[in-house]
Amino acid sequence: MQKYDAVIIGAGLSGMSVALLLARRGWRVALLEQGRQLAPLIAGFDRAGAHFETGVHYSSCLGAGEVGRFFLEQLGVEVAVRACADDGYDEIRLLPTGRNFKMVCGRERLAAALAREFPAERDAIARYLARVRAAADQSAFLHAHRRGWPRQGFFEPRHGATLREVLDECFRSPELKAIFSTATFLHGAPPARVSFAQHSCIVSGMFDSMWEIVGGGRALVAAYRDALARAGVEILLDTTVTNIELAPDRTKLIHIRHGAPLSAARCVSTLHPREFFQLAPAGVYRAGYLSRAARIPETTGFFCLYAVNRGEKIYANNNIFLLPDLDFDQLQPDGEGTPYYLNFSHETPQTASLIAFVPPGQTLADRHSPAYRAEKQRTAEQHRQRLAELSPDVLRDLRFVAAATPATQRHYTGYSGGYGLMHDASHVNILPVTKLPGIYLAGQSVVAPGLLGSIISAFLLDKIIGAEN
Ligand SMILES: Cc1cc2nc3c(=O)[nH]c(=O)nc-3n(C[C@H](O)[C@H](O)[C@H](O)COP(=O)(O)OP(=O)(O)OC[C@H]3O[C@@H](n4cnc5c(N)ncnc54)[C@H](O)[C@@H]3O)c2cc1C
């Protein structure tokens, strides 16, 4: 039986980052991934002679001297980045009022642009932006590059007021509240559910700068692959973990489909926590914790359409949000209420990912049944028509080449929908440690989703393991 100091389950952004950090301790590390490639969620795919992005379009904090860049450097992941369009990285189209607003980078520029649109709320805008920064400043991990790694305070409570409460307190304009709620689509918890502190940690860096990875998700995966090879991490692709068993001497036996189990002193799961609960040995959690965790809501799901732009390049490196309702807690992600996120790549030919936010956990189960195929086709056509009505300017030259239901995404990218479990102010948070020493969790449900949240979850775990050893 192969013996390791640590076995990491799942080779997404968080699993690859954990593997790099633990290998740096001189440990023998294995990284297990059920897919046929590393990080299938962010690697993208090729179709009809074009390349399509899947799970990373842009990120904050990747500029020189910013914390995301610092994390990548610490990991030894070498990628080039490019600043998102200067005239706005997100265009927010408020459909009920017909007003469009472009989110520009730089807090002062953003405050000035918003004040021009909402002059009566100029002071409130400045106060709100300062409040977001102050809340994000509390996060030790977002300041590790300046203040050093935190020695304590790993689990600071992230509760207090919700985003909704703070928006209602600060602003009168429903349009302004909607603009500041739009980024909730990037973590999947609506304003009334997410704590203002948590939301601030996710958006604060966005107000400073937004970045695209040159070469997109596949370039990021290639850079990780090189770093993993240099670090000596053993990568086992096409390897599905079926369960984890505790041996009498407390080592962990990681059972895999079609192969001998692996033995490890430590095991880290980066799976969706509900999937980990199924694999975990008895005794990892108390029944009470599991029943509280069962009540944590899932984040928004996605129905994706992929298209090639046959006309001139448009919106390269920025995005459009189409919002059918200004009140994000009332959004009905179905039919006429569906909000959309449209991303346009830098690729040639230019490709577009058109994402409809759908109710959490919505899966069209059996991918091979005729009923599933018919339903997928019908839903794709419905979204195409709706998009053509809502933004004919953008849709004009697009040729649709693929559609992906949540079940398609599950099949190809291995992730279980949305951004994992919701970071919901009223529920228990998923912790990186379990009751059994040597069994840990990382991933987007542990800290926050996205490139940054997943990487921070890896650093958080590395610090905890470091403190234990
Ligand atoms: C459509 C979409 C767009 C996004 N856009 C952005 C963006 O622009 N910017 C940004 O920062 N973030 C974005 N995100 C979020 C970001 O992609 C994720 O937060 C991040 O990639 C999650 O990484 P992870 O490692 O936590 O999870 P995952 O990538 O889901 O990793 C878990 C891995 O475990 C594997 N696995 C599952 N079960 C098993 C098993 N039993 N055995 C072995 N392996 C297993 C899976 O195949 C998977 O590879 C987007 C996400 C989506 C879905």
The ligand as an ORCA input file, in Angstrom:
! r2SCAN-3c Opt
* xyz 0 1
  C     -19.687     29.255    -13.945
  C     -18.699     29.699    -12.902
  C     -18.008     30.888    -13.080
  C     -17.078     31.294    -12.118
  N     -16.364     32.443    -12.340
  C     -15.425     32.834    -11.446
  C     -14.634     33.983    -11.664
  O     -14.777     34.675    -12.660
  N     -13.709     34.318    -10.721
  C     -13.499     33.580     -9.596
  O     -12.624     33.932     -8.788
  N     -14.245     32.466     -9.358
  C     -15.191     32.081    -10.248
  N     -15.934     30.955    -10.014
  C     -15.748     30.221     -8.757
  C     -14.503     29.330     -8.771
  O     -14.402     28.640    -10.003
  C     -14.607     28.309     -7.643
  O     -14.899     28.969     -6.434
  C     -13.327     27.491     -7.437
  O     -12.812     27.017     -8.656
  C     -13.630     26.328     -6.508
  O     -12.482     25.544     -6.317
  P     -12.507     24.306     -5.317
  O     -11.179     23.669     -5.393
  O     -12.972     24.748     -3.970
  O     -13.668     23.358     -5.868
  P     -13.699     22.413     -7.174
  O     -13.030     23.040     -8.314
  O     -15.116     21.985     -7.309
  O     -12.767     21.173     -6.729
  C     -13.238     19.979     -6.184
  C     -12.653     18.847     -7.031
  O     -12.949     17.605     -6.411
  C     -13.158     16.638     -7.425
  N     -13.909     15.534     -6.809
  C     -15.204     15.532     -6.431
  N     -15.528     14.339     -5.883
  C     -14.401     13.587     -5.917
  C     -14.101     12.268     -5.458
  N     -15.009     11.498     -4.837
  N     -12.833     11.797     -5.665
  C     -11.877     12.564     -6.272
  N     -12.123     13.815     -6.703
  C     -13.360     14.329     -6.510
  C     -13.940     17.406     -8.483
  O     -13.852     16.770     -9.745
  C     -13.258     18.778     -8.433
  O     -12.234     18.895     -9.397
  C     -16.863     30.518    -10.960
  C     -17.559     29.317    -10.780
  C     -18.456     28.905    -11.739
  C     -19.157     27.601    -11.538
*
